[in-house]
Amino acid sequence: MNKNLKRLLLAAVTIPFLGASTTFAQSSKAQHFTDNSISQKVSTMPAIFPAPVYMELGKGNILLGKSVVLVSSSTVDAGTSALVAQILKGAGVQSVKAAKKLPKKLDATYIVLGTQQDSQVLDALKQITSTTDTAASGYTLASKQMDAGALITLVGKDVNGLYYAAQTFRQLAQRGSIPALVINDHPALPIRGTIEGFYGKPWSMEEREKHINFLATVKANTFIYSPKDDPYARDRWREPYPAATLKELEKLAAISKNNHINFVYAISPGPTVCFSDPNDLQALLNKFEVLRGLGIRSFYVALDDIEYKEWNCELDSITFGPSGAEAAARAQAHLLNAVQADIKKVDPTAPPLIMVPTEYYDAKETPYKEALRKHLDSTIVVQWTGTDVVPPSISISDARNATKAFGRKTFLWDNYPVNDYGESAGRLLLAPYLQREAGLSQELTGIVSNPMNQEVASRVAVTGIVAFAWNDKDYDADRTWKFAARELAGWNSEVSEALLTFFDTQHLAPTFGTHPWQPQAPYLKSILDKVEDRMANGDAPSRQQAITQLAEHAAYFTQVPEIIRSGNVDQGFITEAQPWLDAMVLWGKALSSTAAGLAATNQGDSSANVHFDQAKKYAAEAEAIQSTPGATRVEGPVKVADGVLDRFITKAPNLIRF
């Protein structure tokens, strides 16, 4: 494990040691999760997510007030203009006056928007700083009190960079003012976002729209439409989409464009395609042409999870020889090269074709990878899931090995937090994004997350993945995780603490094996382990102190679901998490009964077993709660801090020995 990441993981679960005279770290209110460094103060560096490449604090604070003057360049697109207008309204600005240029002396707050192609915008920026971020999609945001007013400049290297400057301005301006500062920033990776590539119930069009809007707020730039259960993209890929579906896809493409998100359409013809049949090639091109008419310019052919050692047609056997991994790679390259050639012919400025190979994980040399490396057009982007389907970690050397195996830097398809496989049954995966080595941005072309069937809940991990892809060098997993909770809570501190307590019960991150790559409920476990230690090694008064604090935490634990439900949390999250929240209430009651049993035992009260039996009943009720029918590919009873809560409650009757 990377040392920095390991330190972050340990920091995320540490609470003060429970000695004879100490108490739990305000566990009853989950204060462990409080991170004051995220709150914005004029005297300290503001917290921006993803972390900017460079930020320097100036002097003073600029109050936006009721009125500002906007100098907007012709290079500003409609999406950025709309975002800035929304930000100003949310910050309490009631009047936005338009001006063509800056006056010699400022008597109000002026906001200048534009790209580096506009000399007037650059001249305004030079009044504050001589530095400019010139990287692709980079931006400079600078602000300063000047004369009797103030100047705020948002300058993009290009239109995408300008949009990202506006997203940073959104975070800064939430309280109606921003500090004087200079930010130079740009993404480490050119592709950052989400691939809807899971099995089971696909997202609805409304959920996709919401997710695309969310992606924009964290400076992602890619959404890959690849639901495995879209019949017109897989089983019936040759057939045209119904008119109603085309309308919905057109709307998504428009929303994506407005949010500076590249909407990528993926098709999965592998189960039935005949690679050498010109009719199948034409069917692919026809489908792409129809979608191109909707405003979609980026395309993807998925060849994962298919049988590649048997041909689907006799013509492939004649063309490529006996079936097998090496022949399959040659056949796939033949088809994909033709598709890429057509894309460049029809739309020379379109992004290159993306593909995911049949051997999409590990970097071991195989006949398939060797043939794909030799025959696939070098401009086609290849996706790779890491060292395994669900890798516990990914290092720089892993990515270098993948580059060697596929003959190009790969595009990481990270199967986190996807929960469509057996080991993830009954789970929401809400742990922070960890164990991807800083520096990977030098060895990859991009990273996208394969999320859960639960769209809103997926945002917790996706926020981390996009933040890492933006700036892997300065990525702070723990602070980004807490930021995701605060965003989901509408920046209500009580609700965000409750969410983090709930996230902790869904912290386990499984792999395809028996050993998860992130532990379950590390914060709760640290509390219960210390209780267990005190019961075994403390005297009666110290045991009672620990039991009292355990009872307080159990009471808070029981209240957490109601705090979340009554807060300003996206209703989609409440719906998605309902079975887990219901189970958490019962587990909280079980923990309260356990604390009562321990107290009775400590006092020599014969009622202890009554409390312990009640705890078992609550636990049994919690364990019987099922996941929402049809919501995920693998259904079953929901799991809440499993291996931690259930273990403690089972052991509790025997913890105190006289």
N, C-alpha and C positions, 0 to 999 in steps of 0.2 A: 504494500500500500504506500502511496505517496506520503511522505512525512507530514507535509502541510495539511493534506486531507485528513490524515489520521489525527492530527492535533485538533482540527475542527470537529471531528466526530466525538473525540473525548470531551472537548469543551462543551458540546451540546448536551452531555449527560451528567456533567459534574455538578454536585451540590456539596456544601460544606460537610466535612466529616462529622458524623454523629457521635460525639464523645459523651462522657458522663454528664457534663453540664451544658451541652449544646442542644439546640432545637433544630427541627427541620427548617429548611430555608423558606419560610412562609409557604409551606406546601399547600395549606388550605386554600390559598388564593392563586396557586400556580405561578407565584411571582418569579420562579426560576426562569420563566420564558421572557420576562421583561428585558427589553434591549433599548436602553435610553439613547444609545448612539444613533438609532434610526430617527428619533425625533429631530426636527430641523430647528436649530437655534442660530440666531444671527451671528453669535460670537464663535460658532464652530462650523466646520465644513459640513454642508448639507449632504444628506444621504441620497444618492441617486442610484437607481437600479435600471439596467445593468450598470456596474461601476464604470465611470468614464476613464479614459486613458490618462487624461491630465486635467487637474482642477486646481485653481489657485484662488484663494479668497481675497477680495479687496476690502475696502473700508466702507462701512455703512450698510444701510439697508434701504431698498427702494420700495416705497409703498405705491402700489398701482392706483389706489384711490378709485374715485367714481368715473374718471375720464382719462383716456390716453389718446395719443395721436399715432396712427399707423401709417408707415411709409412702406408700401408693398411693391416689390419689383415685378416686372412682367414675367419673371421666371417662376413665380409662385403658382403652384397648381391649385385646383379647386379643393382637393382633399386637405392640403395644408392650410389653406385659407379658412375652411370650415372648422378645422381643429383649433386654430388660434382663436377664432371667434368664440368657440365653445369654452376654451380655457379662460378667456377674459370675462365672459359672462359668469362662469363658475367662481371666479376670483372677486366678484362683486363690482366689476366695471360696468357702468350703465351707459356710458357714451364713448363710442370709438369714432374719432374723426379721421378722415383720410387726408393725406398730404402727399404731394409728388416728390418733395425733397426736404431735407433737414434745413432749418434756419441756421444762421450763423451762431445765434445764441438760443439756448433751450430754456423755455419758460414752462414746460410741461414734461410729462413722461412720454418719450418718443420710442416706438418700437419699430425697428427696421428689419424687414424680411427679404431674403433673396438668396441667390446663389453667387458663387464666385465669378460667374460670367458677367455680372453687373458691376460696373466700376463704381457707381454711386454707393452700392452696398459695401464694397471693400473700403471706400473712403470713410464711411461711417464707422466701420470696424476699427480702422486705424486710429480713430480718436480715443479708443480704449486700449487696444493691444496691437503689437506688431506681429503676433503669432497667428497663424491660420492653419487649420488641419486640411491637408491636401490629399489625404488618402481617399480611395473610392468610398462613396457613401459617408464620408466624414463630415463633420460640422464644427463650427466654432460658435459658442454662445458666450457673449460678453455683456456685462452691465456695469454702469458707473453713474454716480451722481455727478451732474454737470451743470454749471451755471445755476439757474434757479429751477432746474428740472433734472431729468435723468435720461440716460440713453441705454436702451436694451437692443442688442443686435443678435439676430439669428441668421447665420450665414452657412449655407451648405456648399460642399464641394460640387454637389449635383442636386437634383430635385429630391432624391431619396435622403441625402444628408440633411437637407433643409427640413424634411418631415421629421427626422429623428431629433433635430434641434428643437422642434416644436413639442415633441413628446417629452424631452427633458424639461422644457419650459413648463409643461403641464405639471410635472412633479414639484418644481420650484414654486409655482404660483398658487398652490392649493390654499395657502393661508392669506392670500391677498397681497403678498409682498415677496420680493426675492432679494437675496444678498448681492452686493457688488462682487462680481467674480469673473473669471475667465475659464471656460471649459473648452478643451480641444479633445475631440473624441471621434472614433471610427470603429467599425466592427472588425474583429480579428478574422472572422470567417464570412465569406460572401453568401452562404446559404444557412439560414437559421429558422427553425419553425417546427411544424408538426406534419406527420403523415398519418392520415386516418387509414391505418392498415390492419386493424384488428379484425378478428373473427367474431361472429355473433351479431347482435343487434347494431346496425349502423346508427350513426347520429342522424337526427332529423335535419332537414334543411335549416330550420330555425336554430338548432344547436350549432350547426356549422357557421351560420352567420354570426352568432354570438362569439364563437371561438375565434373567428377571423378578426372581429372587433377587439377581442382580448389580445390576440397576438400583436396587433399594432401597438398596444400600450407598452409592451415589453421589448419593442424594437425588433421583433421577428420580421422576416420578409418572405416566408414561404409557407404555403398550405398545399399539401399533396392530397388530392381526392383519390383514395384508393380503397374504398370499403370492400372487404372480401365478399360481402353478401349483396352487392349490387349486381343483379343478374346480367345487365346490359354491359357490364365491364368485365365479366368473367364467363359464366356458363353460356350466356346468350350474346356474347360480345359482337358477333357478326350482325346482330339485329339493330336497327335504329332505335334511338330512345323515343319514348312517347313525347308528344309535343309539350305536355305539362311539365315533364322532367327537364326538358331543354330550357323551358322558361325559368325554372328554378336554378339551373346551372348558370344561365346567363346572369341572373340576379347575383349569385355568389361571385361570379367573375367581376361584375361591376363593383360590388362591395369591396372585394379584394384590391382592385385597382385603386379605389378611393383611399384605401388604407396602406397603399404601397406594399401590398402583399402579392407575390407571384402565385397565382392560382395554377397549380399543375394538375393536369388530368392524367390519371394512370389507368391503363387497361391491362387485363390479365388473361391473355389468350392461350397460355401454355397448355391447359388440359386438353384442348382439341385442335390447336393450330397445326397446319401443315406448312412447315417452314419454307419449302421450295415451291409452294403453289402460288402462282401470281394472283389468283383470285383472292386468296387470304391476305396477301399483301395489299391488294386494292381495297379489301374490306377495312383494313386498318386505316389506310390513308383516307378513305371516304369518311370514316367516323371522325378522324382528326379534322378533316376539312369542315364538317358540320359544326364541330365545337369551335373551330377557328372563327367561324362566322358569329359566334356568341361573344367573342372577345378573349378567348383562351388561346395563349400563344406558346405554352410550355407543355410538353408531353412526356410520357413515361410509359415504358413497357415492363411489366412485372413478370418475371419468370421464376418466382419463388414457389416453394411448396408444390412442385409438380413431379411427375414421374419422367425422368429424362433418359432412362435406359431402354425405353420402348418407343418406337415411332407411332405417331397418330395416323400416318398414311403411308401407302406403298411408295409414293413418289419420293419421299424423303429417304427411304432405303435405297432407291435407285440413284438419287442425287448424291447422298453423303455416305453411302455404304452401310454396313451392319450397325445396328443401334449400339449405343454406349456413351459414356460420359464425354469422351473426346469428340465423337461425331456430333453429339448434341451441342457442344460449344460452337463447333463450326457452323452448324445449322442456325443456331441462334444469332451468331454474328452476321451470317448472310442476310437474314431478315432485318435485323436491326440496322445494319449499314444502309440498306435500301430505304428504310424509314427515315434515317438521319439525312440521307441525300435529298429526299423529297422535302423535308422540313427546311433545309437550307435553300432549296430551289424556290419554294413558295414564299418563304419569309426569311431572307438572309440575315436579319438582325435578331431572329428568335433565339431563345436559349437552346443549348444543345439537348438532344434526347437524353433522358435518364433511364437507366435500367437497373433492376436488381437481379443478379444471376441466380441460378438454381443452387449453386454452392455459395451461399451468401455469408457464411460465417467462417471463422478461423482464417489463417493465412498460410496453411500448409500447401506445399506444391503438389498439384494433382494433374492428371491428364486433362481434366476439364478446364482448370485455371490456365494451364499452359496454352491450350488451344484458344481460349477466349482472349488471352493476352496477345497472341500472335495475330488473330484475325479480326478482332473488333476495332472499328474505327476509333482512332485515338481521341477524337473529340467527344465521344459518348461518355457520359458520366456514369460511373459504376457505384452502386450502393453496397455497403458491407455492414454487418451488425456487430462486428467486434470479434473477440476470441471465442464467442459462443453465441447461441441464439439469444440468450439473456446473460450477458457477460458480467461477472462480479466486479471486474475492473478493466480499464483500457489504458495502456501505457503508450508512450511515444514510440517505443520499440515495436509494440504490437502494430501500430499504424504504419510504421516503416516497412514491416514485413508484409502488410497488406498491399502497400504500394508496389513492392517487388513482385508479389504474386499476381496482381491484376494489371501491372504495367502502367499505372497511373495513380495519383493520389485518389483515395476513395472518399466517398460521401457517406458519413456514418448514419445508419439507421439504428437509433438506440432504442432497444425494446424495454424502455422504462417510461411511464409506469404501466404499460399494458397488462391487463389481467384476464386474458382469454385462454390461459393454459391451466392444467390441472393443479399445479402447485400454488396457483394464486386464487383458487376457489375460496369464496367467502371473504375475500379481502378487498379493501380499498388500499392502494399503495400511495402513502402520503409522506414518506420519508424525504428528506432533502436529497438533492442530486449530488452524489459523491463518487469518489474513486475513479474519476477520469482525470488523467494527469495534466497539470498545467503545461502548456507547450504543444498540446495536440493540434492547436490551430495551425501550426507550421507543417503538419503532416496530413491534414484533411482538407477537403474542399467545402465541407459543411457538416452540420449536425441537425437532424430532425428527430423528434420524439415520436414514438408510437404510443399513443395515449390509451387510457382506459375507455371502456364503453360509457363511463360516466364523464361527460364533457367538463362540467364545472370542477369536479373533484380533481380532474387531470391537470388543472391549471397550476396546482401547487408544485408539481414536479416540472411541468413545462416551463414555468417561470425560471427555475434553476437551470434547466438545459439551455434556454435561450441566453440567459445571463452568462453562462460559461462560454457559449459560442461567440458572444459579443466580446468578452474580455476574460479569457481563461487565466491570464496571468494574475489578475487581481480579484478573481472570483472568490467570494466568501460564502460558502454553502450555508452556514448557520444563519447569517444575517439575511441572506436572500430568502431562505425558508420562512423566517419571521416576517419579512416584507410581504411575501405571498399571503400569509395569514392576515396581515393588516389590510391588504388590498381587499381580500375576500370579506373582511369584517367591516368594510367601509371606514377604516381607521378609527374604530371604536376599541379602546384598549381592553375593556372588559371582555368584549366578544372575541377579540383576537387572542387573548389569553385562553379563553375557553376552546377556541379552535385548535390552538397548539396542544392543549391537553388531549383533545380528541385525536389530533394527528399522531400523537405519541402512541395511542392504542392501535394505530394502523401503520406502524413504523417498519414492520418486517417487510423486507424486499426479497422475494424468493428467486431462485434460479430453476433450471430444469432438474437440478439434483436435489439432494437432501439438505444442503447447507445454504442458508440464505446469505445474501451479500450485505444485508443490513439487519441489525438485531431488532427484536420486537420490544416495544415500550421501554426504551432505555431510561427515561426519566422516572416512570413509575417503578421500574425494577430497582432503581437506586434507592428509592424510598422504602420499598418492601424489604429489600435486603438488609437495610439498616434496622428496621423493626425486628426482623428475624434475629439479627445479631444481638440486639438489646434484650430480646426475650431469653436468649440463651445465656447471656453473659452479665446482664445487669441485675441490680438488686430490685426489690419490689417498688420503691419510689421511682427509680429511673425507668423501670418497665412501664409504670403507670403514665409517666410523662410521655413516653413514646406512643403508648396506646391512645392517649388523649389526642395527640397530634395526628395519629392515623385516623381516628374517628373524624377529625376536622377535615382531613383530606378526602375521606370517603364521602362525607356530606357534600363537599364541593364537587367531587367526581360525579355524584348523582345529579347535581344541578346543571352540569355542563351542557347536556343536550337542550334543556329549556333556555339557557342563556343564548345558545346558538340559534335556536328556533325563533326566539323573540327579538333577535338582533336584526340589523340591516344586512343580512346575508342573502346572496342570490338564492331565490327560491328553488332554482335548479339544483343547487347543492343540498338544500334541505330534503328535496324529493329523492335525490340519488342516495343520500346517506341515511335515509329514514330507518331501515332495519338496524343499522349499526348504532344509531342514536338510541333507538328503543332498547337494544341490548345493553348499551352502556348504562342506562338508568338501572336496569336489573343488576348488572355487575356492581354498580355503586352501592345498591342496597345490600348485596351479598357481602361487600367489603365492610359496610357499616355493621352488619350482623356479626361479622368476624371480629371486628374491633370490640363489640359488646361481649362476645364470648371470651376474648383474651382478657378483658377487664374483669369479668366474673372469675375466670381462672386465677388471675393474679390476686384476687381478694378472697380466694377459697370459697367462692359462691357456687352452689350446686346447680345453678341455672345455666351454667356455661354451655352444656350440651344442647340446650334449647336454642340458644343463639347460633351455635355452629350448625345445627340441623336446618335452621331457617336460612342460613347462608347457602347451604347446599341446594335448598329448594329454589332460591333466587337464581343461583348459578345454572341449575338445570333448565329453568325457564329461559334464561338468556341463551343458553346453548341450543335451544330448540328453534330460535328465530331464524327464518330462512331469508336468503337474499331475494330481492324483487324478482318474481317470475319473468323470464324472458329478457331481463336486463343485461345479463352477461352470458357468454357462451357456456361457462361452467357454473352451474348453480349449486347451492348447498347452504348449510347453516353458516351464519355470519360469525366472524372471529373477531374478538375484542381483546387485545393484549394477551392472546393465547400463549401459554407457556410461562406466563408471569402471574396474572391474576388467578387463574385456575389452580396453578401450582401452590401459590401462597394460601389460598382458601382451603385446599386439601390438607396442607401441612399444619395449618394454624392450631388445631386441637392439641397437637403434640409439641408445640414450640416451647412452652414453659414447663420446665422440670424442677421440682422442688427437692 
